Amino acid sequence: MSNPKTDSSTDAFDRIYSEARESLRREVLRTREKADRFREQYRRRLEDWMSLRARLDQRAGGSVNVGSHESLRAEHDRLGRELVTCQSRLKRLDTTARGLELLAAYLDSPDPAAPEPTLAEADTSPAAQTLRIIAAQEGERQRLAENVHDGPAQVLTNAIFQVEYLDRVLESEPATARAELTFLRDMLRDGLDEVRGFIATLRPPSVDLGLAQAIENVATDYENRTGIAVKVAVAGIDARLTPDAKTSVLRVIQEALQNVRKHAAATEVSIGLDHDHLTIIDNGRGFDVMRLASGQTRNFGLQFMRERAELMGSSLQIESRQGEGTRILMLLPGGGRSTQEES
């Protein structure tokens, strides 16, 4: 004969557990709905940005009102920065919704030995993968446009001013004109070096002879162009990666080197292997990682590297302090999960 007191206690346990399950199910639905609404808004803004880019491309070939073009460019750039933030938030919403779904399934499981869910598991659906690829491509295009605008375009603008000034002083002040010509020559040489750097970065990296050899080639070219010494020690890396992953890893290395050239004021970079991680270390001035993580500052190069790593199933970790250089660790695909959170 059953004990009424025991039956009552069991019912209470069941009721509380059932209420928890229902509460979690409702939260899953609410969070997923908000994530879907956010995704739709993001897609609309992405379409607006692509429309602006198409308008800028159309104007590039003809005569345009300079003020109107600059206004359009400013709106294009502002919207691009907004999309970078939105893409990061969308990823967090999707990860949170997925985590809640995993928790709900965990509570529903009748198996007392069911494994605990991994809450950081990313959405691997085809739609989510496509969205991440599109966002990475658009971010890469925006980064390139900004680099060209801040680099070669600025050099050419300054060169035009120099030529106009030379035209005024050429006959009346020949000594000044000669000094300005020297300055102009050096400026154009620097601009040409920068363009060559862009070309080297954009050219599809060849890993046919092996990733280790490709990294050596990139390092040698980089040293010749910048004067920054690069030490490479990546023996055995080819055996650990697929062909597609090799190309992505090389792209990350190229972007890291560009970041060093532009921001670090370093004299030396080392590229090596540390167990399951590729490491890229410079002796430059470093930066405040917490400011970057909080969104107070943004580095599109680092964003690009993180996107590349995520798209091949890897992760990127950044360690830096002002005045102490920077250390980048990228988990090699298939090397296991990182033991530390991304910065």
C-alpha positions as CSV (number, residue, x, y, z in Angstrom):
1,M,0.0,0.0,0.0
2,S,1.4,3.4,-1.0
3,N,2.2,6.1,1.5
4,P,0.0,9.2,1.0
5,K,2.7,11.4,2.3
6,T,5.3,10.0,-0.1
7,D,2.9,10.3,-3.0
8,S,2.2,14.0,-2.1
9,S,6.0,14.7,-2.0
10,T,6.5,13.1,-5.4
11,D,3.6,15.1,-6.9
12,A,5.2,18.3,-5.6
13,F,8.6,17.5,-7.2
14,D,6.9,16.6,-10.5
15,R,4.9,19.8,-10.4
16,I,7.9,22.1,-9.8
17,Y,10.0,20.3,-12.4
18,S,7.2,20.6,-14.9
19,E,6.7,24.3,-14.2
20,A,10.5,24.8,-14.8
21,R,10.3,23.0,-18.1
22,E,7.3,25.1,-19.2
23,S,8.9,28.3,-18.1
24,L,12.1,27.5,-20.1
25,R,10.0,26.5,-23.2
26,R,8.3,29.9,-23.1
27,E,11.7,31.7,-22.8
28,V,13.0,29.7,-25.7
29,L,10.1,30.8,-27.9
30,R,10.5,34.5,-26.8
31,T,14.3,34.6,-27.4
32,R,14.1,32.8,-30.7
33,E,11.3,35.2,-31.8
34,K,13.5,38.2,-30.9
35,A,16.5,36.7,-32.6
36,D,14.4,36.2,-35.8
37,R,13.2,39.8,-35.6
38,F,16.7,41.1,-35.2
39,R,17.9,38.9,-38.1
40,E,15.2,40.4,-40.4
41,Q,16.2,43.9,-39.4
42,Y,19.8,43.1,-40.0
43,R,19.1,41.7,-43.4
44,R,17.2,44.9,-44.3
45,R,20.1,47.1,-43.2
46,L,22.5,44.9,-45.1
47,E,20.4,45.4,-48.3
48,D,20.5,49.2,-47.6
49,W,24.3,49.0,-47.3
50,M,24.7,47.0,-50.5
51,S,22.4,49.4,-52.3
52,L,24.6,52.3,-51.2
53,R,27.7,50.5,-52.3
54,A,26.1,49.9,-55.8
55,R,25.3,53.6,-56.1
56,L,28.8,54.5,-55.2
57,D,30.2,52.1,-57.8
58,Q,27.9,53.6,-60.4
59,R,29.1,57.1,-59.6
60,A,32.7,56.1,-59.7
61,G,32.8,56.0,-63.5
62,G,31.3,59.4,-64.2
63,S,31.2,63.0,-63.2
64,V,29.6,63.5,-59.9
65,N,28.9,66.3,-57.4
66,V,31.7,66.0,-54.9
67,G,29.7,67.0,-51.9
68,S,26.9,64.6,-52.7
69,H,29.4,61.8,-53.3
70,E,31.2,62.4,-50.0
71,S,27.8,62.5,-48.2
72,L,26.9,59.2,-49.7
73,R,30.3,57.7,-48.8
74,A,29.9,58.9,-45.2
75,E,26.5,57.2,-44.9
76,H,27.9,54.1,-46.5
77,D,30.7,53.9,-44.0
78,R,28.5,54.7,-41.0
79,L,26.0,52.0,-42.0
80,G,28.9,49.6,-42.5
81,R,30.2,50.2,-38.9
82,E,26.6,49.7,-37.6
83,L,26.4,46.4,-39.4
84,V,29.6,45.1,-37.8
85,T,28.0,45.7,-34.4
86,C,24.7,44.2,-35.4
87,Q,26.3,41.1,-36.8
88,S,28.1,40.5,-33.5
89,R,24.9,41.0,-31.6
90,L,23.0,38.7,-33.9
91,K,25.5,36.0,-33.3
92,R,25.1,36.4,-29.5
93,L,21.3,36.3,-29.8
94,D,21.5,33.1,-31.9
95,T,24.0,31.5,-29.5
96,T,21.8,32.4,-26.5
97,A,18.6,31.0,-28.2
98,R,20.5,27.8,-29.2
99,G,21.8,27.5,-25.6
100,L,18.2,27.8,-24.2
101,E,17.0,25.2,-26.7
102,L,19.7,22.8,-25.5
103,L,18.8,23.4,-21.9
104,A,15.1,22.7,-22.7
105,A,16.0,19.5,-24.4
106,Y,18.2,18.6,-21.4
107,L,15.3,19.1,-19.0
108,D,13.0,17.0,-21.3
109,S,15.4,14.1,-21.5
110,P,14.2,11.1,-19.5
111,D,17.8,9.8,-19.4
112,P,19.3,10.5,-15.9
113,A,22.8,10.2,-17.3
114,A,22.2,12.6,-20.2
115,P,25.3,14.8,-20.8
116,E,25.2,18.4,-19.9
117,P,24.7,20.7,-23.0
118,T,27.5,22.9,-24.3
119,L,26.0,26.3,-24.1
120,A,28.6,27.9,-26.4
121,E,27.6,25.6,-29.3
122,A,27.2,27.8,-32.4
123,D,24.3,27.6,-34.8
124,T,25.6,25.4,-37.6
125,S,22.4,25.6,-39.8
126,P,23.0,26.3,-43.5
127,A,21.2,29.6,-43.2
128,A,23.4,30.7,-40.3
129,Q,26.5,29.6,-42.1
130,T,25.5,31.5,-45.2
131,L,24.8,34.7,-43.2
132,R,28.2,34.5,-41.5
133,I,29.9,34.0,-44.9
134,I,28.1,37.0,-46.4
135,A,28.9,39.2,-43.4
136,A,32.5,38.2,-43.6
137,Q,32.7,39.0,-47.3
138,E,31.1,42.4,-46.8
139,G,33.3,43.2,-43.9
140,E,36.4,42.3,-45.9
141,R,35.2,44.6,-48.8
142,Q,34.6,47.4,-46.4
143,R,38.0,47.0,-44.8
144,L,39.7,47.1,-48.2
145,A,37.8,50.2,-49.2
146,E,38.8,51.9,-46.0
147,N,42.5,50.9,-46.5
148,V,42.5,52.2,-50.0
149,H,40.8,55.4,-48.9
150,D,43.2,56.0,-46.0
151,G,46.3,54.9,-48.0
152,P,46.8,55.2,-51.7
153,A,43.8,57.6,-52.2
154,Q,45.3,60.0,-49.5
155,V,48.7,59.7,-51.1
156,L,47.4,60.7,-54.5
157,T,45.4,63.6,-53.0
158,N,48.5,64.9,-51.3
159,A,50.5,64.5,-54.5
160,I,48.0,66.7,-56.4
161,F,48.5,69.4,-53.8
162,Q,52.3,69.1,-54.0
163,V,52.2,69.4,-57.8
164,E,50.0,72.5,-57.6
165,Y,52.4,74.0,-55.1
166,L,55.4,73.1,-57.3
167,D,53.8,74.8,-60.3
168,R,53.7,78.0,-58.3
169,V,57.2,78.0,-57.0
170,L,59.1,76.2,-59.8
171,E,60.5,79.4,-61.4
172,S,60.6,81.8,-58.5
173,E,62.0,79.4,-55.8
174,P,64.0,76.6,-57.5
175,A,65.7,75.5,-54.3
176,T,62.3,75.1,-52.6
177,A,61.0,73.3,-55.7
178,R,63.8,70.8,-55.6
179,A,63.1,70.1,-51.9
180,E,59.4,69.6,-52.6
181,L,60.2,67.3,-55.5
182,T,62.3,65.1,-53.2
183,F,59.4,65.0,-50.7
184,L,57.0,64.2,-53.5
185,R,59.2,61.3,-54.8
186,D,59.5,59.8,-51.3
187,M,55.7,60.1,-50.7
188,L,54.9,58.4,-54.0
189,R,57.4,55.6,-53.3
190,D,55.8,55.0,-50.0
191,G,52.4,55.0,-51.7
192,L,53.6,52.5,-54.2
193,D,55.0,50.2,-51.5
194,E,51.6,50.3,-49.8
195,V,49.8,49.4,-53.1
196,R,52.1,46.5,-53.6
197,G,51.3,45.4,-50.1
198,F,47.6,45.4,-50.9
199,I,48.2,43.4,-54.1
200,A,50.2,40.9,-52.1
201,T,47.4,40.5,-49.6
202,L,44.7,40.3,-52.3
203,R,46.5,37.9,-54.5
204,P,45.1,34.4,-53.9
205,P,47.7,32.7,-51.7
206,S,49.3,29.7,-53.2
207,V,49.8,26.8,-50.8
208,D,50.4,24.2,-53.5
209,L,54.0,23.8,-52.3
210,G,52.9,23.6,-48.7
211,L,51.6,26.1,-46.1
212,A,55.0,26.3,-44.3
213,Q,56.7,27.3,-47.5
214,A,53.9,29.8,-48.3
215,I,54.3,31.4,-44.8
216,E,58.1,31.7,-45.4
217,N,57.4,33.4,-48.8
218,V,55.0,35.9,-47.2
219,A,57.5,36.6,-44.4
220,T,60.3,37.2,-46.8
221,D,58.2,39.6,-49.0
222,Y,57.0,41.4,-45.9
223,E,60.5,41.9,-44.5
224,N,61.7,43.3,-47.9
225,R,58.8,45.7,-48.1
226,T,58.6,46.9,-44.5
227,G,62.0,46.3,-42.9
228,I,60.3,44.4,-40.0
229,A,62.1,41.1,-39.2
230,V,59.9,38.0,-39.3
231,K,60.9,34.7,-37.7
232,V,59.0,31.6,-38.8
233,A,59.0,28.2,-37.1
234,V,56.0,26.2,-38.3
235,A,57.5,22.8,-39.1
236,G,54.7,20.1,-39.3
237,I,51.8,22.5,-39.8
238,D,50.9,21.1,-43.3
239,A,50.1,17.6,-41.9
240,R,47.6,19.1,-39.5
241,L,45.4,21.1,-41.9
242,T,43.1,20.5,-44.9
243,P,43.9,22.4,-48.1
244,D,41.0,24.9,-47.5
245,A,42.1,25.5,-43.9
246,K,45.7,26.2,-45.1
247,T,44.5,29.0,-47.3
248,S,42.4,30.5,-44.5
249,V,45.3,30.3,-42.0
250,L,47.6,32.0,-44.5
251,R,45.0,34.8,-44.9
252,V,44.9,35.3,-41.1
253,I,48.7,35.6,-41.0
254,Q,48.7,38.1,-43.9
255,E,46.1,40.2,-42.0
256,A,48.0,40.0,-38.8
257,L,51.2,41.2,-40.5
258,Q,49.3,44.1,-42.0
259,N,48.0,45.1,-38.6
260,V,51.6,45.0,-37.3
261,R,52.8,47.3,-40.1
262,K,49.9,49.8,-39.6
263,H,49.6,49.9,-35.8
264,A,52.2,48.2,-33.8
265,A,55.5,50.1,-34.5
266,A,57.2,46.8,-34.1
267,T,60.7,45.7,-35.2
268,E,60.2,42.0,-35.0
269,V,57.4,39.4,-35.5
270,S,57.5,35.7,-34.8
271,I,55.2,33.1,-36.3
272,G,55.2,29.7,-34.7
273,L,53.3,26.7,-33.2
274,D,52.4,26.2,-29.6
275,H,50.7,22.8,-29.2
276,D,47.4,23.2,-31.0
277,H,47.7,26.9,-31.7
278,L,49.3,29.0,-34.3
279,T,51.0,32.0,-32.6
280,I,51.8,35.4,-34.1
281,I,53.8,37.6,-31.7
282,D,55.2,41.1,-32.2
283,N,57.3,43.4,-30.0
284,G,55.3,46.5,-30.7
285,R,53.5,49.0,-28.5
286,G,50.5,46.8,-27.9
287,F,47.0,48.1,-27.1
288,D,44.2,47.9,-24.5
289,V,42.4,44.6,-25.2
290,M,39.6,45.6,-22.7
291,R,38.8,48.7,-24.7
292,L,38.6,46.6,-27.9
293,A,36.3,44.0,-26.2
294,S,34.0,46.7,-24.8
295,G,33.5,48.2,-28.3
296,Q,35.1,51.5,-27.4
297,T,37.6,51.0,-30.2
298,R,37.3,48.8,-33.3
299,N,39.8,47.1,-35.4
300,F,38.5,45.7,-38.7
301,G,41.6,43.7,-39.2
302,L,41.1,41.8,-36.0
303,Q,37.4,41.4,-36.8
304,F,38.4,39.9,-40.2
305,M,40.8,37.4,-38.6
306,R,38.1,36.3,-36.1
307,E,35.6,35.8,-38.9
308,R,38.1,33.8,-40.9
309,A,38.8,31.6,-37.8
310,E,35.2,31.0,-37.1
311,L,34.3,30.1,-40.6
312,M,36.8,27.2,-40.6
313,G,35.7,26.0,-37.2
314,S,38.5,27.6,-35.2
315,S,38.8,30.5,-32.7
316,L,41.1,33.4,-32.1
317,Q,42.5,34.7,-28.9
318,I,44.3,38.1,-28.5
319,E,46.7,39.0,-25.6
320,S,48.1,42.5,-25.5
321,R,49.1,45.2,-23.1
322,Q,50.2,48.7,-23.9
323,G,53.9,48.8,-24.3
324,E,54.3,45.0,-24.2
325,G,53.5,43.9,-27.7
326,T,50.7,41.6,-28.9
327,R,50.3,37.9,-29.0
328,I,47.6,36.2,-31.3
329,L,46.7,32.6,-30.8
330,M,44.6,30.8,-33.4
331,L,43.4,27.3,-32.6
332,L,44.2,25.0,-35.5
333,P,41.1,23.4,-36.9
334,G,40.7,19.9,-35.4
335,G,43.1,20.8,-32.6
336,G,40.5,20.7,-29.8
337,R,38.7,23.5,-28.0
338,S,40.6,26.5,-26.6
339,T,40.9,26.6,-22.9
340,Q,40.5,30.4,-22.7
341,E,37.8,32.7,-23.8
342,E,38.3,35.0,-26.8
343,S,39.3,38.5,-25.9
